[in-house]
Amino acid sequence: MSRFDTILRNASVVTPEGVRVMDVGIAGGSFAELGASLRGEAVVEIDATGRVMFPGLVDVHVHFNEPGRTEWEGFATGSASLAAGGGTCFIDMPLNSHPPVLDVASLMAKRRAGEANSRLDFALWGGLTPESVPKMADLARSGVAGFKAFLCASGIDEFSAANEACLRKGMHVAAEFNLPVAVHAESPAVIAAHQREFPPPRPGTMADWLGSRPVAAEIAAIEMALSCAKDTGCALHVVHVSAPEGIELIAAGKREGIDVTAETCPHYLLLDTWAAERIGAAAKCAPPLRSPGTVEGLWRMLRAGMIDTIGSDHSPSPPELKEGDDVFSMWGGIAGSQHGFPLVVEKAVGGGVTNDEARMTNGVGWEMLAAVFAGNPARRFRLDGLKGRIAEGMDADFCLLRADEFVIETKDLLARHPISPYVGMRCAWRVEATWLRGNPVSPATHGRFLTPDL
């Protein structure tokens, strides 16, 4: 009888200590043994020479919109896109599905849709809104991974913003269950004051949109959320931080003893205001893309280990919602789950870098990339019993990266609608294959619903 189901020989494996060339044996869907020149037979042997084996991405910030807005995106197309970008596990946001996940019935409907259609393992966020606070305890008992609140208008009528009083109430409930609260941190009061002083024209251009939501709005909202987290003892996760000032504020909160983590997204590391004006509607998001200097500041934060997680914030829409002459009225979401990760890899380590001695392009090594894309999000959301690392006993979730420069083309996009701000960009790393629990992800793969290990 074979000792392993699969052995990958001579893979450049990304470990917490760096890249190590070794063999990886898989049995029963788990990593069974790692080491040089593994002995034993396997049903399948793969020569992985020259391939980087990277832990499967744990993307805790996606909008796959099912059920209810599956024409925008769905578990089938969304998970296929994420798998093509190295992802093996995700946590789906409570909006923009219809209805949003504000009670147990909507949670169960989304879970059933995911179990039927997702190619990847998944967990689910619950919503923290004025309407859902009385139902949060039931959502926690039913297995949500955490709760998401918008501190400004969400863009979806049925998902209301949480003011400070609502956020505090919701955080008290979340803290009882030891679950984190994620916040979209922009202050509507600061945005309104800024726009009174600098009224944006309507219809407005991309430049008008970029100037309409200042970093100060993020800072004010993060300050408020940190205060609530400190007073309630709730774990706080600040999503899609777009500027180093926000990261620094979160770091200060950590020093005060607040249980808080910071997320940014590939588009804030890869694109800036100049790119946004060139790309147009596909680059509209909130918070908006920032100046080149701000982007470099985020890279400094990443090099310093001050950014905890990177999530795609994949938030697509039908093409007609990205059309017209008024950027303000367009859907504000970026579809980037397929190519954000390999593009960040290129900017971090360059092309063809597979060992610790090689000079890093941006001072960010493979091990740090593995932490922010896989290990840290798995640990933060208590999925790290099986996810987030290439180690014996863990689920055999990984992707194989190959140094291979190519141009991103519309025809290659796997999301429901072929829209991406990365079309036309050159990428030096190709995700050659993604494996979930010991098998390559394919249309026949079925994901499992995950609950946090509490």
C-alpha positions in Angstrom: 0.0 0.0 0.0 1.3 3.5 -0.8 2.4 5.6 2.1 1.3 8.9 0.4 -1.5 9.9 -1.9 0.8 12.5 -3.5 4.5 13.5 -3.2 5.7 16.8 -4.6 9.4 16.6 -5.1 11.9 19.4 -4.8 9.3 22.2 -4.2 10.5 25.6 -2.9 8.3 25.6 0.1 7.4 28.8 1.9 7.8 28.3 5.6 7.8 30.8 8.5 11.6 30.8 8.3 11.8 31.4 4.5 11.9 29.3 1.4 13.2 25.7 1.8 13.6 23.2 -1.0 12.1 19.9 0.1 9.6 17.1 -0.6 6.1 17.3 0.6 4.0 14.2 1.2 0.2 14.3 1.3 -2.1 11.7 2.7 -5.8 11.8 3.5 -6.1 15.4 2.5 -3.4 16.6 4.9 0.2 17.4 4.9 1.7 14.1 6.1 5.5 14.7 6.0 7.9 17.4 4.8 11.6 16.9 4.3 14.5 16.2 2.0 14.2 13.1 -0.2 11.1 11.6 1.4 11.0 7.8 1.3 7.9 5.8 0.4 5.6 5.3 -2.5 2.8 7.5 -3.6 -0.1 7.2 -6.0 1.1 10.4 -7.7 4.5 11.9 -7.8 5.0 15.4 -9.1 8.3 17.1 -9.9 7.9 20.6 -8.4 11.4 21.7 -9.2 11.4 25.5 -9.7 7.9 25.9 -8.3 7.2 27.9 -5.2 4.7 26.1 -2.9 2.8 28.8 -1.0 0.2 28.3 1.7 -3.4 28.5 0.3 -4.6 32.1 0.7 -7.2 32.7 3.4 -9.1 35.6 2.0 -11.3 37.0 4.8 -12.8 39.8 2.7 -14.8 38.8 -0.4 -18.3 39.7 -1.7 -19.6 36.7 -3.6 -23.2 38.1 -3.3 -25.1 34.8 -3.3 -28.0 34.3 -2.9 -30.0 37.2 -4.3 -27.4 39.0 -6.4 -25.8 36.1 -8.1 -25.9 38.0 -11.4 -23.2 40.2 -9.9 -21.1 37.3 -8.8 -21.7 33.9 -7.1 -19.9 31.2 -5.2 -19.1 29.2 -8.3 -17.5 32.0 -10.3 -16.1 33.9 -7.3 -14.4 30.8 -5.8 -13.1 29.8 -9.3 -11.5 33.3 -9.6 -10.1 33.2 -6.1 -8.6 29.7 -6.7 -7.0 30.8 -9.9 -5.3 33.5 -7.7 -4.0 31.1 -5.1 -6.9 31.1 -2.7 -8.2 28.0 -0.9 -10.4 29.5 1.9 -12.5 32.6 2.2 -14.9 34.4 4.5 -17.8 35.9 2.6 -19.1 39.3 3.7 -22.8 39.6 4.8 -23.5 42.0 1.9 -24.1 42.3 -1.0 -26.3 39.2 -1.0 -30.0 39.8 -0.8 -31.1 39.5 1.9 -27.9 40.3 3.7 -26.9 38.1 6.6 -28.7 39.8 9.4 -30.4 36.7 11.0 -30.1 33.0 11.1 -32.4 32.4 8.2 -30.3 34.5 5.9 -27.1 32.8 7.2 -28.5 29.4 6.5 -29.5 30.4 3.0 -26.0 31.7 2.3 -24.5 28.6 3.8 -26.6 26.3 1.6 -25.6 28.3 -1.5 -21.9 28.1 -0.6 -22.1 24.3 0.1 -23.8 23.8 -3.2 -21.6 26.0 -5.4 -18.3 26.9 -3.8 -15.1 25.2 -5.0 -13.3 26.4 -1.9 -13.7 26.0 1.9 -15.5 29.0 3.4 -16.8 30.7 6.5 -19.4 33.5 6.7 -19.6 37.0 8.3 -22.7 38.2 10.0 -23.9 41.8 9.8 -23.8 44.4 12.6 -26.5 46.9 11.8 -29.1 48.6 13.9 -31.6 46.0 12.8 -29.4 42.9 13.5 -28.0 43.7 17.0 -30.8 41.8 18.7 -30.1 38.8 16.4 -26.3 38.7 16.8 -26.2 36.1 19.6 -28.2 33.7 17.5 -25.9 34.3 14.5 -22.9 33.6 16.8 -24.3 30.4 18.0 -25.0 29.4 14.3 -21.4 29.6 13.3 -20.5 33.1 11.9 -16.8 33.9 11.9 -17.4 37.5 13.0 -19.5 40.5 12.4 -19.1 43.3 9.8 -20.2 46.9 10.4 -20.2 49.9 8.0 -19.5 53.2 9.8 -20.8 55.0 6.7 -23.4 54.2 4.1 -22.7 50.8 2.6 -24.2 51.4 -0.8 -26.8 48.7 -0.2 -30.1 50.0 1.2 -30.8 46.9 3.2 -27.5 47.0 5.1 -27.7 50.1 7.4 -24.7 52.0 8.8 -23.8 51.6 12.4 -23.3 54.7 14.5 -21.2 54.7 17.6 -24.0 53.6 19.9 -24.9 50.8 17.6 -21.3 49.7 17.2 -20.9 49.6 21.0 -24.0 47.5 21.5 -22.9 45.1 18.8 -19.4 44.9 20.2 -20.7 43.9 23.6 -22.5 41.0 22.0 -19.6 39.9 19.9 -17.3 40.1 22.9 -19.5 37.7 24.8 -18.8 35.1 22.0 -15.2 36.0 21.6 -15.8 37.0 17.9 -14.2 39.9 16.1 -16.0 42.9 14.6 -14.7 44.2 11.3 -15.4 47.8 10.3 -15.5 49.7 7.1 -13.9 52.8 8.7 -14.9 56.1 7.0 -16.6 58.9 9.0 -19.7 60.2 7.2 -19.4 63.4 9.2 -15.9 64.1 8.0 -16.8 63.2 4.4 -19.8 65.5 4.6 -17.8 68.4 6.0 -15.1 67.9 3.4 -17.6 68.0 0.6 -19.3 71.1 1.9 -15.9 72.8 1.8 -14.9 71.3 -1.5 -18.2 70.5 -3.3 -17.6 67.8 -6.0 -19.3 68.5 -9.3 -22.0 66.2 -10.6 -21.5 64.4 -12.8 -18.1 63.9 -11.3 -14.9 62.4 -12.8 -12.6 59.9 -11.2 -10.4 62.7 -10.1 -13.4 64.3 -8.3 -14.2 61.0 -6.6 -10.6 60.5 -5.5 -10.7 63.9 -3.9 -14.0 63.5 -2.2 -13.2 61.0 0.6 -10.0 62.2 2.5 -7.8 60.0 4.6 -9.1 62.1 7.6 -12.4 60.3 7.3 -10.6 57.0 7.8 -8.7 58.3 10.8 -11.8 59.6 12.5 -13.6 56.4 12.1 -10.7 54.2 13.2 -10.4 56.4 16.3 -14.0 55.8 17.1 -13.9 52.1 16.5 -10.7 51.8 18.7 -12.5 53.6 21.5 -15.4 51.2 21.3 -13.2 48.2 21.2 -11.2 49.4 24.2 -14.4 50.0 26.2 -16.1 46.7 25.3 -13.1 44.4 25.2 -14.2 43.3 21.7 -11.7 42.2 19.1 -11.5 44.7 16.2 -10.5 44.1 12.6 -10.2 47.3 10.5 -10.7 46.4 6.9 -9.1 47.9 3.7 -7.0 50.5 5.4 -5.8 52.7 2.5 -3.2 54.9 4.2 -0.2 54.5 6.5 -1.7 57.0 9.0 -4.5 54.4 9.6 -2.0 51.6 10.1 0.0 53.7 12.6 -3.2 54.5 14.5 -4.0 50.8 14.8 -0.4 50.1 15.9 -0.9 52.7 18.7 -4.1 50.9 19.7 -2.2 47.7 20.0 0.3 49.3 22.3 -2.6 50.4 24.5 -3.6 46.8 24.8 -6.5 46.9 22.3 -7.1 43.6 20.5 -7.0 45.1 17.0 -5.7 44.0 13.6 -5.2 45.9 10.3 -6.1 44.7 6.8 -5.2 46.3 3.5 -5.9 45.1 0.0 -3.8 44.4 -3.1 -5.2 47.4 -4.9 -4.0 49.8 -2.3 -0.5 48.4 -2.7 -0.6 48.2 -6.5 -2.6 51.2 -7.8 -2.6 54.9 -7.1 -4.5 58.0 -8.1 -2.7 58.2 -11.4 -3.6 54.6 -12.2 -7.2 55.2 -11.1 -7.7 58.1 -13.6 -6.1 56.0 -16.4 -8.2 52.9 -15.6 -11.5 54.5 -14.9 -14.6 52.8 -13.4 -12.9 49.5 -12.8 -10.7 51.2 -10.2 -13.5 52.9 -8.2 -13.6 51.8 -4.6 -14.1 53.2 -1.1 -11.9 54.3 0.5 -10.6 55.5 -2.8 -7.1 54.8 -4.2 -4.5 57.1 -2.8 -1.4 59.1 -4.0 1.8 57.4 -5.0 3.4 58.6 -1.8 0.6 57.0 0.3 1.1 53.7 -1.6 4.8 53.8 -0.7 3.9 54.5 2.8 1.7 51.3 3.0 4.7 49.3 1.7 6.7 50.8 4.6 4.1 49.6 7.0 4.1 46.1 5.4 7.9 45.9 5.6 7.7 46.9 9.3 5.3 44.1 10.0 2.5 46.5 10.9 -0.1 45.2 8.5 -1.7 42.0 9.8 -3.7 40.7 6.8 -4.2 41.3 3.1 -7.7 40.6 1.7 -8.9 41.1 -1.8 -12.2 42.9 -1.0 -13.4 41.4 -4.3 -16.6 43.3 -4.9 -17.8 43.0 -8.5 -20.9 44.2 -10.2 -22.5 43.9 -13.6 -20.9 46.1 -16.3 -23.8 48.4 -16.5 -23.2 49.6 -12.9 -19.7 50.7 -13.9 -21.0 52.8 -16.9 -22.1 56.4 -17.4 -20.5 59.9 -17.1 -20.8 60.2 -13.3 -18.2 58.2 -11.3 -20.1 59.0 -8.1 -23.1 57.0 -9.2 -21.1 54.0 -10.3 -20.7 50.9 -8.2 -17.7 51.3 -5.9 -16.0 47.9 -5.8 -12.9 46.3 -7.3 -12.9 42.8 -8.7 -9.4 41.6 -8.1 -9.3 38.2 -6.4 -7.6 36.5 -9.4 -4.5 38.6 -9.9 -4.0 40.8 -6.8 -1.9 38.2 -5.0 0.6 37.3 -7.8 1.0 41.0 -8.6 1.8 41.8 -4.9 4.3 38.9 -5.0 6.1 40.4 -7.9 6.3 43.8 -6.3 7.5 42.3 -3.1 10.1 39.8 -4.2 10.6 40.5 -8.0 10.5 37.7 -10.5 12.1 34.3 -10.1 13.2 34.8 -6.5 13.0 31.5 -4.6 15.6 31.6 -1.9 16.4 33.6 1.2 19.7 34.9 -0.1 18.1 36.7 -3.1 17.6 40.4 -2.7 14.0 41.4 -2.1 12.6 44.0 -4.4 10.5 45.8 -1.8 12.0 44.4 1.4 9.1 42.0 1.9 10.1 38.3 1.9 8.2 35.2 1.1 7.6 34.4 4.8 6.0 37.8 5.4 3.7 37.3 2.4 2.7 33.9 3.7 1.8 35.5 7.1 -0.4 38.3 5.7 -2.1 36.3 3.0 -2.6 33.0 4.9 -1.2 32.5 8.4 -2.4 35.7 10.1 -6.0 35.7 8.7 -6.4 32.0 9.6 -5.2 32.7 13.2 -7.2 35.9 13.6 -10.4 34.2 12.6 -9.6 30.9 14.5 -9.3 28.7 11.4 -5.7 28.0 12.0 -6.3 24.5 13.4 -6.3 23.3 9.8 -5.7 26.4 7.6 -3.0 28.9 6.9 0.3 27.0 7.0 2.2 24.2 5.2 2.9 22.0 8.1 2.3 18.3 9.1 -1.3 17.7 10.1 -2.7 20.8 8.4 -5.1 20.7 5.5 -3.0 20.3 2.3 -4.1 23.7 1.0 -1.5 25.4 -1.2 -0.8 26.9 -4.6 2.1 26.4 -6.9 3.7 29.6 -8.3 5.9 29.6 -11.4 8.1 32.5 -12.6 6.5 33.3 -15.9 5.8 36.8 -17.2 2.5 37.3 -18.9 0.0 40.1 -19.7 -3.3 39.9 -17.9 -6.1 39.8 -20.5 -9.8 40.1 -20.2 -10.3 36.7 -21.8 -8.5 35.0 -18.9 -10.8 36.4 -16.1 -12.9 33.8 -14.3 -15.2 36.1 -12.3 -18.8 36.3 -13.5 -18.1 39.6 -15.3 -14.7 40.1 -16.9 -13.9 43.4 -15.3 -10.6 44.0 -13.5 -8.3 47.1 -13.0 -5.4 44.8 -13.6 -6.1 44.0 -17.2 -3.2 45.0 -19.3 -0.7 44.8 -16.5 2.4 42.5 -16.7 2.8 39.9 -14.0 6.0 37.9 -13.4 4.3 35.1 -11.4 1.7 32.7 -12.6 -0.4 30.6 -10.2 0.0 27.3 -11.9 -2.3 25.2 -9.7 -4.2 25.5 -6.5 -4.8 22.5 -4.2 -7.6 22.1 -1.6 -7.2 19.4 1.0 -4.8 17.4 -1.2 -6.4 17.7 -4.6 -6.2 20.3 -7.4 -9.2 22.6 -7.4 -11.5 21.9 -10.3 -15.1 22.5 -11.3 -15.9 19.2 -9.5 -14.4 20.4 -6.2 -16.8 21.2 -3.3 -15.9 23.4 -0.5 -16.9 22.9 3.2 -18.5 25.3 5.6 -16.1 26.3 8.3 -16.8 27.6 11.8 -14.2 29.3 14.0 -12.4 27.1 16.5 -13.6 28.7 19.7 
